[in-house]
Amino acid sequence: MSLTSFIANNIAKHVKDLVPYASARRLFAASAQGNDTTAPIWLNANEAPTSAQYDLDTSLYNRYPDCQPDKVISAYAQYAGVNKDQVLVSRGADEGIELLIRAFCNPVTDHVLICPPTYGMYAISARTCNVGVKSVPLINNDQGDFQLDVANIVAASDNVKLVFICAPNNPTGTLPARQDIESIITHYADSALVIIDEAYIEFTDSTHIGWLAQYPNVVILRTLSKAFALAGLRCGFTLAQPDIIHELLKVIAPYPLSAPVADIAAQALSSAGLTRMRDQVATILHEQVALVDVLPSIGDIELVGAQTGNFILFRTTHKDALMQFLVHHKVFIRDQSKQIQLTDCLRISTGNAAENARLLDLITQFYQIQEATSL
């Protein structure tokens, strides 16, 4: 029997037809290589445009790390304004998503509920665990603000154990109305956890952290990947009631955080690290305003959603050609057009001043070429 036949006959049924998450590096890592010495500009993964230097103490790297290193847990609890026993640290917020599914959903019978267009890993993580996915699309009203469809979210509650709400939402950059989230939390008070993904919360002032004390079924996901400029570190946090954290610790890996990651995370959460993070957020938001001011004046570009994260979503009928033109010049952005309600939409991460200037110059060149060839 060939290996192909063996896999076909033996792979788990729920894995056989899974489509993996198309991460930014899976899509474009190879495209950035070649003889061209031009440095690529990465604007496709909502990463920070700059990084910082950190010191490492290697004296204990011969030992296994703590499962939940106190220097990281304590620092993040202080930063978030919660108690230490309300914090779990993991390999990115992505692992937090999976831990919640594994701990609170029974395979086959239970479901998670998502509100697309939104972050793709909620659904992929559920399907990887053989858990069902219910989808209630956001309402894109006349204001284009992609709000929660509360009535249908409530109506779909049978066998739902987790409700994922991204706030700010990726990729639309919009914030769900607080009263809508609160209505969903209260409806599911006795039947499901409501997970509020705050990956981009440092770019806005609309945290929901205060609800942890008020609503026992609220869970909040956080990360160091975005505002803290540590996407390569893979360090995320799950904030919840201590009893929920206790259950998650049953299903987490023995050593989820490597010692170097813990060392760097603790430094990033120090007083100096927090000051650096806030300064960078202010710079990114300043650069983002400049992009927002210019983009709608180029070609047929139409801004979509809002900009409460570190990214901009826009629509153009030249979506494919523009992507190809930018990739050819080693500038990488993200195609979001396969998501519901996002036909012809592309997403740009906000870079530094030089990167943004290069992006705008290339987009302008592209539309000038389009105009010239259409004459």
C-alpha positions, 0 to 999 in steps of 0.5 A: 500500500502506498503512503497516499493510500495509507493516509487516505484510509487512516486519517481522521474523518474530520481532518481529511477535508480540512483547509489549513489557515492561510497565514501571511508567511504561508502565502508569501514567504517564497515570493520574497526570495530571489536575486532581487536585493530589494527588501520586502515590505510586509504589510499583510499580517498586521504586524508592528513595523519595528522591533526592539532589542531584549537581553536574555539570561541563559543560565537556566536554559538547561531546565524545563521552563515553568508552565505559567511563569510568575514573572509573566503572569504577574506583569500581565495581570498588573498591566490588564488590571486583573488578578494573577489567577485570572491570567493564562499565558500561551503560545499566542492567543491562537493557542488560547482559542484552541484550549477553550474549544478543547476544554469546553466543547464536546466533539461532534455534538457541540458548536462554536458561533462566529460572526464573519467576516472575522478572524479565520482561526476560530472556525479552523480551530473548532473544525480541527477539534471536530467541533461544529461551527455556526455562522451568523454574519455581521450586519453591514448596514448603511453606515458600513459598520459591520455590527453583530446580528444579535437576534440571530446569534440568540436564535442559534444558541442550541448546542453552542458552547463558545461565542467568538466576538472579535473587538476590534474586528479583524479584518473590518476594523470595526467595534461591535456595539457594547450593548449588543455584546452585553445582550449576547453575554446575558443570553448565554449566561448559563450555556456558553462562554462569550470570548471577546478577542482583544488582539488589537485593543491597544489601538483603541480605548474600548476594552471590555476587561471590566466585564470579567468581574460582572459576567462569569461567562466572559473570556478575553483574549489578548496578545503581544503580537500587535501593539507590543511588536512581538509577533515572532515571540508567539505569546498570548493571554487568556483572561477569565474567572479563576475557575475557567483558567483552572479548567484550561490548565488541564488541557494546556501543554506541560511547557507552553512558553519557552524560557526565552519567550518568558524572558522577553515577555517579562521585559516587554511588560516592564515599565520601560516596555510599556512606555515603548509600546505606547509610543509605538502605538501612537506612531502607528496611529499617526501614520494610519491617519495619513494613509486614510487621508490619501487612499480614497483619493487614488483610483477607485479605492473605497475604504471599508469598515473602520480603522480601530486596529492597526490596519486598513480595509479597502475595496477596488475593482482592480483587486487582483491586478493591484495585488500582483503589481504590489507583489511584483515590487515586493510589497505584500498586503492581504486579500480578504475578498473570499470573506463574506461581504468583502468582495474585491477587498484588500487589507493593509497593515499600517507600516512605518513612514517609509513603508507607507510612502512606498506603498502609496507611491506604488498604488499611485503608479498602478492606477496611472498605468491603468488609466494610460492603458484604458485610453 
